Amino acid sequence: MKIVLLLGVFIMWATQPLLIDFGTQGNNQEWFALNDGVMGGMSSGRLNYTPTSFVFEGQVSLENNGGFASARGPFEAMDLSGFSTVIIKYRSTGMDFALTLNNSRLWYRPNYKTSLPETDGKWKTITLDLNDFMEYRVGKATGNAISSPVLEKIIRLGLISDEKRAGIYRIEVDFIKFS
């Protein structure tokens, strides 16, 4: 009887959603902007917190081999292998973005991403299958899907402009939830 009870508690604990709630009243205010200026590009972006969300806005430039703007979370170990979906509530204008998962601190190592289409400024809550995250190496798709061993070792979440075109953008994120 004790084993069954402990197993039930473990299963209940293991399936609890992971909620990343933004805004000045949320549980995560450590995201920051990182744009192509780190490699000589000319894109700009700034991240600000509202009471219920964060807003990342700026302009992507293709000048001087530029072409991306990103918002990134802090480095922290996350085992996402027990989850099958990620739910994100956001609104955006100007261009598509992608939600990214990293399992290395090195910029040239593969990362994994899936698209977040522009919403014309309207709030959308979408559910994404974690199996749909695809591997990219220095911005180029490899054709490989994310694997469970990779999901066990995620160290950072992020957003990145996903079109490699110049333009003004704005994306606001309320929450990201893994379930």
C-alpha positions in Angstrom: 0.0 0.0 0.0 2.8 2.4 0.9 4.6 1.7 -2.5 1.4 2.5 -4.4 0.8 5.7 -2.5 4.4 6.8 -3.0 4.2 6.0 -6.7 1.0 8.0 -7.0 2.6 11.0 -5.3 5.7 10.7 -7.6 3.5 10.6 -10.7 1.5 13.6 -9.5 4.7 15.5 -8.8 6.3 14.6 -12.1 3.4 15.8 -14.2 3.0 19.2 -12.5 3.2 21.9 -15.2 6.2 24.3 -15.3 4.9 27.8 -15.5 7.1 30.8 -16.4 5.1 33.8 -15.6 6.3 37.2 -16.8 5.7 40.8 -15.7 6.5 42.7 -12.5 4.2 40.4 -10.6 5.4 37.1 -12.2 8.1 34.6 -11.3 10.6 35.5 -14.0 12.0 38.9 -14.6 15.6 37.9 -15.6 15.2 37.8 -19.4 17.3 40.2 -21.5 17.8 41.4 -25.1 20.7 39.9 -27.1 20.9 41.1 -30.7 23.2 40.7 -33.7 25.4 43.5 -32.4 27.3 40.8 -30.6 28.6 39.8 -34.0 28.8 43.2 -35.7 25.2 43.6 -36.8 23.1 46.7 -36.5 19.8 45.3 -35.1 18.3 46.9 -32.0 15.9 45.6 -29.3 14.9 46.4 -25.8 13.0 44.4 -23.2 10.7 45.9 -20.6 8.3 44.4 -18.1 4.7 45.3 -17.6 2.6 44.2 -14.6 1.6 41.0 -16.4 4.1 40.4 -19.3 7.3 41.4 -21.0 7.6 43.4 -24.1 10.5 42.9 -26.5 10.6 45.5 -29.4 13.0 47.0 -31.8 14.2 46.7 -35.4 16.0 44.0 -37.2 18.7 45.3 -39.6 20.5 43.3 -42.3 23.4 45.8 -42.4 26.9 44.6 -41.6 25.8 40.9 -41.8 23.1 41.4 -39.2 19.7 39.8 -39.2 18.4 38.8 -35.7 17.0 40.1 -32.5 16.5 37.8 -29.5 15.3 37.8 -25.9 16.8 35.2 -23.7 16.2 33.8 -20.3 18.8 33.1 -17.6 20.9 30.0 -17.6 19.2 27.4 -15.4 19.0 23.6 -15.6 15.5 22.4 -16.7 14.5 18.8 -17.3 11.7 19.1 -19.8 11.7 15.4 -20.8 8.5 14.8 -18.7 6.5 17.3 -20.7 4.9 16.9 -24.1 3.6 20.4 -24.8 4.5 24.0 -24.3 1.7 26.6 -24.1 2.6 30.3 -24.8 0.4 33.3 -24.5 1.7 36.2 -26.7 0.9 38.9 -29.2 3.2 40.2 -31.9 3.5 42.6 -34.8 6.1 43.1 -37.5 7.5 39.6 -38.0 7.5 36.0 -36.9 9.5 34.8 -34.0 10.6 31.4 -32.7 10.7 29.9 -29.3 14.1 28.5 -28.6 15.5 25.8 -26.3 19.3 25.6 -25.6 21.2 22.8 -24.0 24.7 24.5 -24.4 26.2 27.8 -23.4 28.2 27.8 -26.7 26.6 29.9 -29.4 27.8 27.6 -32.2 26.3 24.4 -30.7 22.9 23.4 -31.9 19.8 24.9 -30.4 16.1 23.9 -31.0 13.3 26.1 -32.1 9.7 26.2 -33.3 7.9 29.1 -35.0 5.6 31.6 -33.3 3.7 33.3 -36.1 2.9 37.0 -36.0 -0.5 37.7 -34.5 -1.3 41.1 -35.9 -1.2 42.5 -32.3 -3.9 40.1 -31.0 -3.4 38.0 -28.0 -3.1 34.3 -28.9 -2.6 31.3 -26.7 -1.1 28.4 -28.6 -0.1 24.9 -27.7 3.1 23.5 -29.3 4.2 19.9 -29.3 7.8 19.6 -27.9 8.5 16.9 -30.6 8.0 19.7 -33.2 11.2 21.6 -32.0 13.8 21.2 -34.7 17.6 21.4 -34.4 19.5 24.5 -35.8 23.2 25.0 -36.0 24.2 28.7 -36.4 20.7 29.5 -37.7 20.6 26.7 -40.3 18.2 23.7 -39.9 19.8 20.3 -39.6 16.6 18.3 -40.1 16.9 16.6 -36.7 14.1 16.8 -34.2 14.7 17.4 -30.5 15.2 14.2 -28.5 14.4 13.2 -24.9 18.1 13.2 -23.8 18.3 16.8 -25.1 15.1 17.8 -23.3 16.6 16.5 -20.0 19.4 19.1 -20.3 17.8 22.3 -21.4 19.6 25.3 -19.8 17.9 28.3 -21.5 14.7 29.4 -23.2 14.5 32.3 -25.6 12.8 34.1 -28.5 14.4 35.0 -31.7 13.3 36.8 -34.8 12.7 34.1 -37.4 12.6 35.6 -40.8 16.1 37.0 -41.6 14.5 40.2 -43.0 14.7 43.8 -41.9 11.8 45.4 -40.1 10.3 46.7 -36.9 9.0 44.2 -34.5 7.1 43.9 -31.2 6.4 40.8 -29.2 4.7 40.6 -25.8 4.7 37.4 -23.7 2.4 36.8 -20.8 3.5 33.2 -19.9 5.1 30.0 -21.1 3.9 26.8 -19.6 5.2 23.3 -20.1 2.8 20.4 -19.4 
